[in-house]
Amino acid sequence: MERSFLTIAAGENHEAIRALSAPARIEILKLLCAKGPLNINDIAQALSLPQSTVATGIQILEEAGLVDSRLAKARKGNQKICSATYSEILISFEESAAQRANNIIEVEMPVGLYTSCDVHAPCGLCSSESVIGPLDVPDYFLDPQRMQAGLVWFGRGYVEYKFPNNAKVLNKDIRAIEFSLELSSEVPGTNADWPSDITLWVNGMAIGTWTSPGDYGDKRGAFTPAWWKLEGSQYGMMKTWRISTRGTFIDGVAASNVTLSDLALGQHSSIRLRVGIAENAGHTGGVNIFGRGFGNHGRDIIMRLHV
């Protein structure tokens, strides 16, 4: 099953929360996530539940947007094939921007929780406690331990993240979308004069490129752990890409003509963000992505939906 995520702020999306309140419906979702699409009879047999209970549960989950169903031909007539919409659902009780302002939905994505990648050495992953796996081995980038990473770096290529499109779930129109992340170039050791053209893509479309001046090691990052050698990348610059109906801007400066309509956000339950070095980049100086436990800001990748 393709991994997709839903974050629900407590006090919002009551329909989804009510749908999750019954143990039988939880078991249905767990089964669909584990086994993939199933019909009503298969679900009932696997869970030892009456078909009527399963059918009612599926209807409630469908109405909450947690299950997708389609009709398929069976030996006699049609059958309903059901699949889980999301592989992970998080109910957040934190006081977030979405709770403080009804027109902003904010999601913070751990830098190691990318869903696909194509990276080239020098490359590596690091948690706040230790280096994760061997350095300069691109094949290790999909190891499950990557989810603990607070620092990700590579010389060329990209990492791609899937954010939940909670505006679609809440049936709200998106007026603007922002991505904020702490970035620097990547060079073995550090070099303040090492430019790198770092590009962001949203749903497969390049939205804008920022040229990082260098890879900084002149002083320890405010959140970088003491054990991390001072000769290693210490901090970056917090940069914000904003896409609206007017185009794309990086820290308020026009970066491209890509607008919201180009991204087709309303057609997808997830929003794909790719961070990397384009193949035709003029400065291929690599990239460091700083998350929690590293850098000067101590934040992971932030997506804000202005609705």
Backbone bond lengths (Angstrom), bond angles and torsions (degrees), N, CA, C in turn:
res aa  C-N    CA-C-N  psi(-1)  N-CA   C-N-CA  omega(-1)  CA-C   N-CA-C  phi
1 M - - - 1.466 - - 1.512 109.52 -
2 E 1.334 116.41 134.07 1.452 120.36 176.68 1.522 108.82 -66.99
3 R 1.327 117.05 132.31 1.457 121.09 -175.23 1.524 109.77 -77.08
4 S 1.352 115.85 130.26 1.451 121.40 174.97 1.522 107.56 -144.01
5 F 1.321 115.90 155.32 1.453 120.48 -167.91 1.528 110.33 -129.61
6 L 1.330 115.58 146.82 1.458 122.06 173.85 1.515 107.92 -130.90
7 T 1.318 116.26 127.10 1.462 121.58 174.94 1.517 108.49 -111.57
8 I 1.330 116.43 123.70 1.461 122.38 -179.49 1.521 108.48 -114.68
9 A 1.319 116.99 122.76 1.460 120.11 173.91 1.525 108.48 -78.26
10 A 1.342 116.40 133.48 1.461 120.59 178.97 1.522 109.09 -56.22
11 G 1.334 115.99 133.76 1.459 120.10 -177.24 1.507 112.85 96.51
12 E 1.354 117.13 -7.05 1.452 121.30 177.30 1.532 109.07 -121.56
13 N 1.325 115.52 163.66 1.463 121.91 177.48 1.537 110.89 49.73
14 H 1.344 115.32 55.95 1.466 120.51 -177.26 1.525 111.96 -59.87
15 E 1.329 116.60 -32.05 1.467 120.05 -178.22 1.526 111.06 -61.59
16 A 1.349 116.44 -43.22 1.463 120.33 179.43 1.522 110.85 -67.42
17 I 1.330 116.29 -41.10 1.465 119.34 -179.59 1.528 110.41 -64.96
18 R 1.338 117.43 -41.08 1.470 119.80 176.96 1.530 111.15 -63.49
19 A 1.333 116.15 -37.57 1.465 119.36 179.81 1.525 111.28 -63.80
20 L 1.325 117.24 -27.69 1.463 121.57 -178.78 1.530 112.22 -89.07
21 S 1.335 117.26 1.98 1.472 119.78 -172.93 1.529 113.78 -82.35
22 A 1.335 117.87 -10.85 1.469 120.55 -177.99 1.524 110.34 -104.99
23 P 1.338 117.99 129.94 1.479 120.33 179.48 1.524 113.31 -56.10
24 A 1.344 118.26 -36.64 1.465 120.19 -178.75 1.525 110.66 -64.09
25 R 1.333 117.36 -39.70 1.462 120.12 -179.78 1.529 110.90 -70.32
26 I 1.315 116.89 -33.25 1.466 120.45 174.41 1.525 110.11 -62.78
27 E 1.330 116.72 -43.28 1.462 120.90 179.33 1.526 111.22 -64.59
28 I 1.318 117.46 -36.22 1.466 120.76 177.42 1.531 109.58 -62.75
29 L 1.325 117.36 -46.36 1.465 120.68 179.86 1.525 111.32 -63.27
30 K 1.341 116.66 -42.30 1.465 120.19 178.84 1.521 110.77 -61.17
31 L 1.317 116.78 -41.60 1.463 120.76 -179.70 1.524 110.90 -65.55
32 L 1.342 117.51 -44.24 1.461 120.54 -179.25 1.527 111.70 -66.05
33 C 1.323 116.80 -34.85 1.469 119.84 176.84 1.522 111.33 -68.01
34 A 1.325 116.00 -36.78 1.466 120.04 -177.25 1.524 112.33 -79.50
35 K 1.332 117.38 -41.01 1.465 121.46 -171.72 1.526 113.87 -102.38
36 G 1.348 117.62 -16.98 1.453 119.59 -175.54 1.523 111.27 88.22
37 P 1.326 118.74 -168.25 1.467 122.60 -175.76 1.528 112.51 -57.84
38 L 1.347 115.87 135.26 1.467 122.35 179.01 1.521 109.37 -140.97
39 N 1.332 116.77 157.19 1.459 119.13 173.70 1.531 109.89 -90.43
40 I 1.328 115.58 172.26 1.470 121.00 -175.14 1.523 111.20 -59.35
41 N 1.335 117.01 -42.72 1.464 120.73 -178.26 1.526 111.45 -63.90
42 D 1.357 116.64 -42.50 1.469 119.95 179.09 1.523 111.02 -62.58
43 I 1.335 116.52 -40.65 1.471 120.48 179.57 1.522 109.82 -64.34
44 A 1.328 116.34 -45.66 1.463 120.24 -178.85 1.524 111.33 -61.04
45 Q 1.341 117.16 -43.16 1.463 120.42 179.82 1.519 111.40 -66.19
46 A 1.332 117.10 -43.12 1.467 120.48 -177.15 1.520 111.89 -65.47
47 L 1.340 117.13 -33.24 1.467 120.81 -176.02 1.526 112.62 -102.09
48 S 1.343 116.34 -0.61 1.472 120.89 -178.26 1.531 110.77 55.41
49 L 1.316 114.56 47.27 1.459 121.41 179.47 1.521 109.46 -119.49
50 P 1.352 117.92 152.04 1.464 119.90 174.32 1.527 110.57 -62.40
51 Q 1.338 116.47 145.34 1.457 119.52 178.99 1.519 111.45 -59.79
52 S 1.335 117.91 -33.80 1.465 120.64 179.80 1.525 110.98 -63.97
53 T 1.336 116.22 -38.62 1.473 120.10 178.26 1.522 110.77 -65.45
54 V 1.342 115.89 -42.77 1.458 119.97 179.46 1.524 110.79 -65.47
55 A 1.339 116.50 -43.96 1.464 120.09 -179.01 1.521 111.46 -61.01
56 T 1.329 117.05 -41.99 1.467 120.59 178.20 1.525 110.77 -66.43
57 G 1.335 115.25 -42.30 1.471 119.16 179.06 1.515 111.96 -62.54
58 I 1.319 117.25 -42.29 1.467 121.51 178.91 1.528 110.34 -62.41
59 Q 1.330 117.31 -41.07 1.459 120.41 179.81 1.527 111.31 -61.87
60 I 1.326 117.39 -42.48 1.465 121.35 178.91 1.524 110.58 -65.75
61 L 1.332 117.22 -42.16 1.462 121.27 179.34 1.531 111.41 -66.87
62 E 1.329 116.70 -35.23 1.465 120.70 176.41 1.524 110.25 -64.33
63 E 1.315 116.93 -46.47 1.466 121.16 -178.10 1.530 111.49 -63.13
64 A 1.343 116.68 -27.88 1.466 120.90 178.31 1.519 112.61 -86.69
65 G 1.345 116.96 -3.61 1.460 119.98 179.82 1.513 114.11 79.19
66 L 1.344 116.77 17.25 1.467 120.53 -177.12 1.527 112.59 -98.68
67 V 1.325 117.45 -12.35 1.464 122.87 177.58 1.521 108.68 -135.18
68 D 1.330 115.74 136.91 1.462 122.64 172.46 1.523 108.31 -105.88
69 S 1.335 116.50 139.88 1.465 120.52 179.60 1.527 110.27 -131.61
70 R 1.337 114.43 150.88 1.460 120.54 175.70 1.523 108.45 -143.35
71 L 1.323 115.71 155.16 1.456 120.42 178.73 1.523 110.10 -91.99
72 A 1.316 116.03 138.34 1.461 121.99 178.01 1.527 108.32 -135.83
73 K 1.319 115.80 152.98 1.460 120.28 179.90 1.524 111.27 -69.03
74 A 1.304 115.57 138.06 1.463 122.18 175.83 1.532 108.12 -120.41
75 R 1.318 116.54 -178.43 1.466 119.60 179.72 1.524 111.07 -60.73
76 K 1.317 114.69 -37.54 1.460 120.92 177.27 1.516 108.92 -126.52
77 G 1.320 116.65 100.86 1.455 120.64 178.24 1.521 112.82 78.99
78 N 1.339 115.52 -144.08 1.462 121.75 -177.89 1.518 110.73 -115.23
79 Q 1.301 116.02 158.06 1.460 122.26 174.50 1.516 109.28 -130.49
80 K 1.326 115.85 151.26 1.459 121.45 179.44 1.525 109.16 -92.02
81 I 1.337 116.26 122.89 1.469 121.93 177.01 1.522 108.20 -102.07
82 C 1.323 116.46 124.65 1.465 121.70 -173.03 1.529 110.63 -113.24
83 S 1.320 116.03 143.56 1.466 121.10 175.89 1.518 109.31 -142.14
84 A 1.337 116.34 150.32 1.461 121.76 179.13 1.530 109.67 -74.93
85 T 1.319 116.29 135.35 1.464 121.10 179.61 1.520 110.88 -74.08
86 Y 1.322 116.77 -36.19 1.469 121.35 -176.01 1.528 110.08 -127.18
87 S 1.343 115.48 145.35 1.459 120.08 176.08 1.525 111.56 -91.13
88 E 1.314 117.35 -20.35 1.465 121.55 177.71 1.520 108.67 -140.29
89 I 1.335 116.67 136.28 1.459 122.47 176.83 1.520 107.73 -128.06
90 L 1.323 116.56 124.78 1.460 121.95 -179.26 1.518 108.83 -115.99
91 I 1.330 116.72 127.39 1.459 121.73 172.39 1.521 107.42 -103.08
92 S 1.316 116.23 115.12 1.459 121.48 -174.24 1.530 110.45 -98.02
93 F 1.342 115.86 131.25 1.461 121.93 176.51 1.525 111.57 -105.72
94 E 1.335 116.19 5.56 1.454 120.13 179.15 1.521 110.32 -74.30
95 E 1.323 115.90 150.91 1.459 120.97 174.50 1.519 107.40 -78.83
96 S 1.323 116.46 101.72 1.452 121.63 -172.58 1.511 110.80 -109.36
97 A 1.332 114.46 175.31 1.455 119.39 177.41 1.524 110.77 -61.29
98 A 1.331 115.95 -33.62 1.462 118.93 -179.81 1.520 111.79 -65.13
99 Q 1.332 116.78 -29.51 1.453 120.48 178.00 1.523 111.40 -81.20
100 R 1.318 116.70 -33.68 1.467 120.19 -178.20 1.511 111.44 -79.38
101 A 1.293 118.42 -28.07 1.465 121.10 -179.06 1.519 108.70 -139.56
102 N 1.332 115.18 118.28 1.457 119.59 -175.16 1.521 112.96 -66.03
103 N 1.324 117.67 -15.22 1.460 119.54 -176.13 1.521 112.85 -97.92
104 I 1.330 118.73 9.60 1.467 121.39 177.97 1.527 109.52 -132.07
105 I 1.316 115.83 128.77 1.469 121.87 172.56 1.522 106.65 -114.25
106 E 1.325 116.94 119.74 1.468 121.15 -175.67 1.519 110.64 -116.11
107 V 1.319 115.92 134.24 1.467 122.58 175.76 1.520 107.76 -129.85
108 E 1.321 116.67 133.77 1.466 121.80 178.22 1.522 108.61 -110.62
109 M 1.321 116.17 118.74 1.472 122.25 -174.76 1.526 110.31 -103.58
110 P 1.339 119.18 121.55 1.470 120.97 175.74 1.525 111.32 -55.07
111 V 1.332 116.72 138.62 1.465 120.17 -174.45 1.524 112.40 -64.11
112 G 1.334 117.54 -22.06 1.463 120.09 179.25 1.516 114.10 -89.56
113 L 1.343 117.75 -2.16 1.459 120.33 -174.42 1.530 111.36 -94.24
114 Y 1.330 116.93 39.82 1.455 120.34 174.79 1.528 108.99 -75.23
115 T 1.329 115.72 152.96 1.472 120.83 -176.35 1.521 112.65 -102.74
116 S 1.331 117.64 -15.99 1.458 120.68 174.93 1.521 108.37 -153.23
117 C 1.325 116.56 160.94 1.454 119.80 -178.31 1.524 110.32 -162.32
118 D 1.318 114.95 159.81 1.464 123.11 172.09 1.512 105.71 -151.97
119 V 1.326 116.52 91.72 1.462 120.69 -172.03 1.524 110.65 -118.28
120 H 1.336 114.51 159.69 1.455 121.73 -179.99 1.534 108.96 -131.83
121 A 1.325 116.08 147.67 1.457 121.72 -179.65 1.536 110.50 -63.79
122 P 1.358 115.76 151.35 1.465 127.76 1.43 1.522 110.79 -70.36
123 C 1.330 115.97 138.48 1.459 119.62 -178.40 1.524 109.31 -153.71
124 G 1.322 115.11 157.44 1.454 118.97 179.16 1.514 112.23 179.57
125 L 1.334 114.44 170.87 1.457 123.64 -179.60 1.517 108.39 -132.86
126 C 1.315 116.16 145.85 1.453 119.64 -177.87 1.521 109.44 -147.10
127 S 1.332 117.37 132.69 1.456 121.85 171.98 1.519 108.40 -95.38
128 S 1.309 116.86 177.34 1.466 119.83 179.87 1.519 111.52 -69.82
129 E 1.353 117.09 -10.39 1.466 120.63 -177.48 1.517 113.74 -108.60
130 S 1.344 117.85 -28.50 1.461 118.94 -176.07 1.513 110.81 -168.15
131 V 1.345 114.92 167.63 1.459 120.71 170.59 1.527 108.21 -69.33
132 I 1.331 116.73 139.91 1.463 121.66 -178.81 1.527 108.57 -99.43
133 G 1.328 115.94 111.38 1.461 120.20 176.01 1.516 113.36 69.63
134 P 1.337 116.88 -173.05 1.468 121.23 -179.24 1.526 111.13 -75.10
135 L 1.322 115.98 148.99 1.457 121.18 177.34 1.530 110.37 -82.69
136 D 1.315 115.57 153.06 1.472 123.46 174.39 1.524 112.94 59.54
137 V 1.353 115.89 33.69 1.461 121.43 175.68 1.529 107.56 -122.95
138 P 1.326 118.41 93.17 1.475 120.94 -176.07 1.522 113.79 -55.27
139 D 1.340 118.47 -34.39 1.468 120.79 -177.95 1.525 112.34 -62.60
140 Y 1.322 118.53 -19.84 1.457 121.10 -178.54 1.527 111.99 -80.10
141 F 1.326 117.19 -8.83 1.457 120.46 -174.24 1.532 113.25 -67.15
142 L 1.332 118.63 -15.20 1.462 119.82 177.96 1.525 112.51 -101.99
143 D 1.320 117.21 9.83 1.462 120.06 176.01 1.531 109.13 -64.93
144 P 1.345 118.38 139.73 1.470 120.50 -178.70 1.525 114.03 -55.78
145 Q 1.340 117.92 -24.62 1.464 119.51 179.48 1.526 112.71 -64.19
146 R 1.346 117.08 -13.56 1.461 119.81 -179.36 1.530 111.71 -58.64
147 M 1.355 117.01 -25.58 1.464 120.50 -177.46 1.523 112.34 -63.41
148 Q 1.357 117.00 -18.40 1.468 121.04 178.90 1.526 112.35 -86.52
149 A 1.330 117.30 -4.65 1.467 120.82 -171.54 1.529 112.05 -67.24
150 G 1.333 114.38 139.93 1.462 121.96 171.47 1.509 110.98 -114.55
151 L 1.338 116.19 -6.76 1.462 121.99 177.72 1.532 107.94 -145.23
152 V 1.327 115.59 128.20 1.471 122.47 179.12 1.520 107.65 -127.75
153 W 1.355 117.15 132.38 1.462 118.20 178.39 1.522 110.86 -142.54
154 F 1.332 115.63 150.51 1.461 121.67 176.92 1.524 109.22 -160.93
155 G 1.347 114.91 157.00 1.460 120.34 -175.71 1.515 113.29 -83.30
156 R 1.328 116.64 -41.24 1.463 122.75 177.58 1.525 108.57 -143.91
157 G 1.347 116.11 164.64 1.450 120.54 177.73 1.512 112.24 103.18
158 Y 1.368 116.30 -149.31 1.456 119.91 -175.32 1.524 110.93 -159.57
159 V 1.319 115.50 163.18 1.462 124.04 163.51 1.527 106.85 -125.76
160 E 1.332 116.88 145.85 1.470 120.25 -177.24 1.524 110.06 -127.61
161 Y 1.333 115.23 136.05 1.462 122.95 -177.95 1.526 109.54 -115.15
162 K 1.339 115.97 152.07 1.458 121.41 174.23 1.525 108.92 -115.42
163 F 1.326 115.80 112.71 1.462 121.61 176.33 1.530 109.17 -95.24
164 P 1.322 117.84 146.95 1.471 119.45 175.83 1.521 110.27 -73.12
165 N 1.316 116.34 136.04 1.462 120.89 176.14 1.521 107.88 -88.13
166 N 1.326 116.44 76.06 1.462 120.62 -175.30 1.515 112.43 -69.77
167 A 1.326 118.58 -18.46 1.464 120.30 174.98 1.522 110.06 -65.01
168 K 1.334 117.07 -37.61 1.463 120.86 177.83 1.522 110.39 -67.41
169 V 1.327 116.37 -41.72 1.461 120.56 178.95 1.528 110.57 -61.87
170 L 1.340 116.77 -40.32 1.463 121.94 -178.34 1.526 112.70 -86.26
171 N 1.337 115.64 1.54 1.469 121.09 179.28 1.532 111.72 58.21
172 K 1.328 115.83 46.60 1.459 121.43 178.51 1.527 109.49 -118.53
173 D 1.321 115.60 145.46 1.461 121.23 178.28 1.521 110.46 -81.33
174 I 1.326 116.22 138.83 1.470 121.18 179.00 1.522 109.21 -90.24
175 R 1.334 116.34 124.65 1.468 122.03 177.75 1.531 111.16 -93.48
176 A 1.325 116.45 -30.51 1.469 121.50 178.99 1.522 107.70 -162.23
177 I 1.331 116.20 155.55 1.466 121.52 177.62 1.519 108.00 -133.04
178 E 1.312 116.57 137.48 1.466 122.21 -179.01 1.521 110.59 -126.39
179 F 1.321 115.07 144.93 1.463 121.90 171.04 1.523 107.67 -127.04
180 S 1.335 116.33 125.55 1.458 121.49 178.53 1.517 109.37 -120.93
181 L 1.336 116.91 131.20 1.462 121.05 179.36 1.518 109.71 -156.43
182 E 1.333 114.48 151.59 1.473 121.62 -179.54 1.525 108.03 -92.28
183 L 1.342 115.75 124.15 1.459 121.53 -171.80 1.518 111.61 -134.39
184 S 1.332 115.48 155.07 1.467 122.35 167.83 1.518 108.28 -152.41
185 S 1.312 116.25 172.30 1.464 121.22 172.32 1.529 109.09 -71.64
186 E 1.324 116.64 174.73 1.468 121.55 179.08 1.521 109.86 -135.33
187 V 1.324 115.31 121.49 1.457 122.37 176.52 1.527 106.88 -140.72
188 P 1.330 119.42 143.84 1.476 118.84 174.38 1.524 109.62 -54.45
189 G 1.338 116.39 125.09 1.466 119.71 -169.33 1.516 107.64 82.24
190 T 1.318 118.10 -141.14 1.455 122.25 174.09 1.518 109.32 -142.12
191 N 1.313 116.67 158.34 1.463 122.04 178.31 1.523 107.14 -161.40
192 A 1.330 117.49 113.29 1.460 121.81 -177.70 1.522 112.07 -67.56
193 D 1.324 117.40 -17.44 1.461 121.73 179.04 1.528 108.31 -113.92
194 W 1.320 116.04 73.74 1.462 122.43 -177.40 1.535 107.62 -144.22
195 P 1.326 117.56 77.28 1.470 120.53 -173.54 1.524 112.79 -65.41
196 S 1.324 114.60 146.44 1.462 120.97 178.58 1.519 109.20 -147.16
197 D 1.329 116.24 131.99 1.464 121.87 178.34 1.525 108.95 -87.65
198 I 1.332 116.35 104.70 1.463 122.40 -177.32 1.527 108.56 -101.64
199 T 1.328 115.54 122.47 1.459 121.82 -175.78 1.518 110.97 -110.97
200 L 1.333 116.00 145.71 1.458 122.28 170.47 1.528 108.53 -111.94
201 W 1.340 114.11 138.30 1.464 122.08 173.80 1.524 107.91 -118.50
202 V 1.317 117.80 140.03 1.463 122.29 174.47 1.519 108.11 -123.43
203 N 1.318 115.94 123.74 1.470 122.03 -176.99 1.531 111.42 50.50
204 G 1.331 115.16 40.83 1.454 121.24 175.12 1.519 115.06 85.37
205 M 1.333 118.27 -1.65 1.461 120.98 -177.75 1.522 110.20 -109.29
206 A 1.344 117.12 127.92 1.458 121.35 176.58 1.524 108.87 -67.51
207 I 1.342 116.80 123.72 1.465 119.66 -176.30 1.526 112.68 -104.20
208 G 1.318 118.55 -19.88 1.458 119.12 -179.66 1.510 111.93 167.56
209 T 1.340 115.17 150.84 1.465 122.09 -177.69 1.517 110.09 -120.43
210 W 1.322 115.12 134.18 1.466 121.84 174.92 1.528 108.38 -114.86
211 T 1.321 116.52 132.37 1.465 120.49 178.10 1.529 109.18 -91.64
212 S 1.311 115.30 108.26 1.465 120.86 176.69 1.518 109.41 -72.46
213 P 1.340 118.04 132.34 1.475 119.87 -178.61 1.523 113.80 -67.70
214 G 1.345 117.37 -34.67 1.457 117.93 -175.38 1.509 113.14 -175.26
215 D 1.336 114.06 -171.33 1.461 124.08 -179.63 1.524 105.97 -116.73
216 Y 1.341 117.45 117.06 1.465 121.02 -163.94 1.529 113.18 -99.45
217 G 1.339 114.57 128.58 1.455 121.38 177.23 1.513 112.51 -141.87
218 D 1.340 117.00 20.46 1.472 120.19 -177.86 1.521 112.52 -72.76
219 K 1.335 117.01 -23.85 1.460 121.26 176.81 1.517 108.49 -153.76
220 R 1.320 115.77 160.35 1.457 119.59 -177.10 1.518 110.18 -70.80
221 G 1.328 116.48 138.68 1.454 120.76 175.45 1.515 110.80 -62.35
222 A 1.328 116.58 149.90 1.461 121.54 -175.78 1.533 111.89 -57.84
223 F 1.336 117.42 -32.33 1.464 121.45 -178.16 1.531 112.68 -111.75
224 T 1.325 117.83 -3.38 1.462 120.80 -177.87 1.527 110.10 -68.17
225 P 1.326 118.72 129.81 1.470 121.01 -175.92 1.529 112.10 -64.06
226 A 1.325 115.04 152.21 1.464 121.06 -174.73 1.526 112.19 -65.48
227 W 1.337 117.48 -27.45 1.468 119.02 -176.96 1.526 112.14 -74.21
228 W 1.353 117.99 -21.64 1.461 121.58 -178.85 1.518 109.13 -70.48
229 K 1.323 116.69 122.95 1.463 121.57 -172.96 1.530 111.00 -56.99
230 L 1.328 116.34 141.84 1.456 121.81 -178.57 1.522 111.17 -65.67
231 E 1.348 117.12 -23.20 1.460 120.47 178.90 1.535 111.81 -74.03
232 G 1.340 117.06 -10.90 1.456 121.03 178.72 1.524 111.35 -89.11
233 S 1.313 116.01 166.25 1.471 121.32 -179.59 1.532 109.60 -57.17
234 Q 1.342 116.48 127.60 1.460 121.70 -173.02 1.524 114.22 -105.00
235 Y 1.314 116.82 -37.60 1.461 119.80 -176.25 1.523 108.96 -162.50
236 G 1.315 116.07 168.72 1.455 120.94 177.24 1.515 110.40 -134.60
237 M 1.309 115.84 -154.75 1.457 122.82 176.32 1.522 108.80 -116.70
238 M 1.334 116.57 135.96 1.461 120.56 176.78 1.524 108.26 -79.44
239 K 1.339 115.57 118.42 1.456 121.37 -177.35 1.534 109.43 -120.41
240 T 1.321 116.04 145.12 1.458 121.34 -179.27 1.525 110.60 -126.19
241 W 1.329 115.55 120.65 1.468 122.97 171.51 1.524 107.28 -94.35
242 R 1.333 117.85 129.30 1.467 122.27 178.30 1.525 109.22 -126.30
243 I 1.348 115.98 125.53 1.459 121.78 178.87 1.522 107.90 -113.85
244 S 1.316 116.29 127.56 1.468 122.19 178.63 1.517 109.02 -137.15
245 T 1.316 116.10 -167.12 1.463 119.84 177.36 1.519 111.63 -72.05
246 R 1.319 117.40 -12.97 1.468 122.42 -178.08 1.520 112.71 -92.32
247 G 1.322 118.21 -13.86 1.451 121.77 -176.81 1.512 110.90 131.74
248 T 1.333 115.98 -164.89 1.466 121.81 -179.00 1.520 109.71 -112.34
249 F 1.336 115.49 137.46 1.459 122.03 -177.31 1.532 108.90 -131.02
250 I 1.330 115.68 142.59 1.466 121.69 173.59 1.517 107.26 -112.41
251 D 1.329 116.09 113.39 1.466 121.65 -175.74 1.527 111.33 52.11
252 G 1.326 116.31 40.15 1.450 121.33 176.05 1.511 115.58 85.86
253 V 1.338 118.11 -4.69 1.468 122.28 -179.31 1.527 108.69 -102.40
254 A 1.333 116.66 131.34 1.460 120.85 -178.04 1.525 110.65 -56.02
255 A 1.358 115.82 132.02 1.463 120.75 -177.93 1.521 112.56 -119.39
256 S 1.343 117.76 -30.98 1.465 121.18 179.07 1.517 108.87 -164.19
257 N 1.336 115.28 172.47 1.464 121.52 178.26 1.520 112.63 -92.71
258 V 1.317 118.37 7.91 1.459 121.78 179.98 1.531 109.50 -67.78
259 T 1.325 116.24 127.14 1.461 121.78 179.87 1.520 110.63 -115.51
260 L 1.332 116.12 174.07 1.462 120.54 179.98 1.514 112.46 -56.04
261 S 1.323 117.15 -40.38 1.461 120.26 -177.27 1.529 112.13 -62.37
262 D 1.329 117.20 -25.81 1.468 120.51 179.16 1.526 112.21 -71.73
263 L 1.338 117.16 -19.47 1.462 120.95 -173.02 1.526 113.45 -92.83
264 A 1.333 117.95 -11.68 1.473 122.65 178.25 1.527 111.70 50.56
265 L 1.326 116.43 46.92 1.463 120.34 -175.11 1.525 112.49 -64.52
266 G 1.320 117.26 -33.12 1.457 120.06 -177.29 1.506 114.35 -70.11
267 Q 1.327 117.82 -11.47 1.464 121.36 -177.27 1.519 113.43 -92.61
268 H 1.335 117.27 -5.25 1.463 119.98 -172.82 1.524 111.01 -131.05
269 S 1.342 116.55 143.98 1.464 121.18 176.87 1.514 112.09 -84.24
270 S 1.331 117.32 -6.32 1.461 121.11 175.69 1.525 109.30 -132.55
271 I 1.322 114.99 159.10 1.463 122.11 178.78 1.518 107.15 -121.21
272 R 1.332 116.83 116.98 1.459 121.75 -176.08 1.528 110.38 -90.49
273 L 1.315 116.10 125.31 1.464 122.30 176.59 1.520 108.88 -116.08
274 R 1.329 116.27 121.80 1.459 121.66 176.91 1.525 108.82 -111.19
275 V 1.333 115.74 134.91 1.470 122.22 178.45 1.520 107.68 -122.22
276 G 1.327 117.18 126.23 1.457 117.42 -179.36 1.507 113.67 179.59
277 I 1.323 114.11 -164.42 1.459 123.44 -179.16 1.527 107.79 -111.76
278 A 1.324 117.02 120.79 1.465 120.19 179.90 1.525 110.23 -67.08
279 E 1.333 115.63 150.80 1.462 120.14 -178.40 1.522 112.25 -61.63
280 N 1.341 116.47 -29.53 1.468 119.76 -179.20 1.526 112.68 -99.94
281 A 1.323 117.07 20.30 1.466 120.83 -177.98 1.529 111.17 -61.93
282 G 1.316 116.15 141.03 1.461 120.58 177.19 1.514 112.41 -75.18
283 H 1.339 116.63 -33.67 1.467 122.37 178.28 1.519 108.28 -120.37
284 T 1.314 117.78 105.77 1.466 122.30 -178.35 1.524 109.22 -99.89
285 G 1.309 114.63 67.10 1.462 120.70 -175.09 1.500 114.93 -98.66
286 G 1.343 117.46 17.37 1.457 119.88 175.13 1.518 112.95 75.19
287 V 1.337 115.02 -179.07 1.463 119.96 -177.52 1.524 110.72 -150.02
288 N 1.328 116.02 140.43 1.461 124.62 166.61 1.521 107.51 -111.55
289 I 1.335 117.21 132.27 1.459 122.22 173.92 1.525 107.26 -114.12
290 F 1.328 116.00 115.27 1.464 121.69 -177.14 1.526 109.78 -95.48
291 G 1.343 116.03 132.88 1.457 121.20 178.03 1.514 111.07 -122.62
292 R 1.306 116.26 -156.35 1.472 121.34 179.88 1.526 110.32 -60.60
293 G 1.313 115.89 133.00 1.451 121.26 179.33 1.509 113.90 92.29
294 F 1.350 118.12 -0.59 1.461 121.69 179.61 1.533 109.87 -142.28
295 G 1.350 114.05 161.69 1.459 119.67 174.02 1.511 113.95 77.98
296 N 1.325 115.44 -163.71 1.466 121.56 -176.65 1.518 113.76 -100.42
297 H 1.331 117.36 -4.22 1.463 119.09 -174.74 1.521 113.96 -119.95
298 G 1.322 118.26 -22.68 1.459 120.69 175.86 1.509 114.33 63.17
299 R 1.332 117.52 30.24 1.466 121.49 178.72 1.526 109.68 -122.32
300 D 1.331 115.24 151.37 1.456 119.64 171.86 1.528 108.58 -84.13
301 I 1.332 117.77 -166.15 1.454 121.18 -178.17 1.527 109.04 -76.77
302 I 1.317 116.70 124.64 1.456 122.27 -174.70 1.531 110.16 -106.26
303 M 1.324 115.89 128.21 1.458 121.60 170.91 1.525 108.24 -112.81
304 R 1.316 116.10 129.91 1.463 121.50 175.75 1.527 108.71 -119.68
305 L 1.314 115.00 126.44 1.454 121.53 174.23 1.530 107.85 -102.95
306 H 1.323 116.97 117.74 1.459 121.77 175.84 1.521 107.25 -91.99
307 V 1.334 116.86 116.92 1.470 120.86 -170.99 1.521 110.00 -121.70
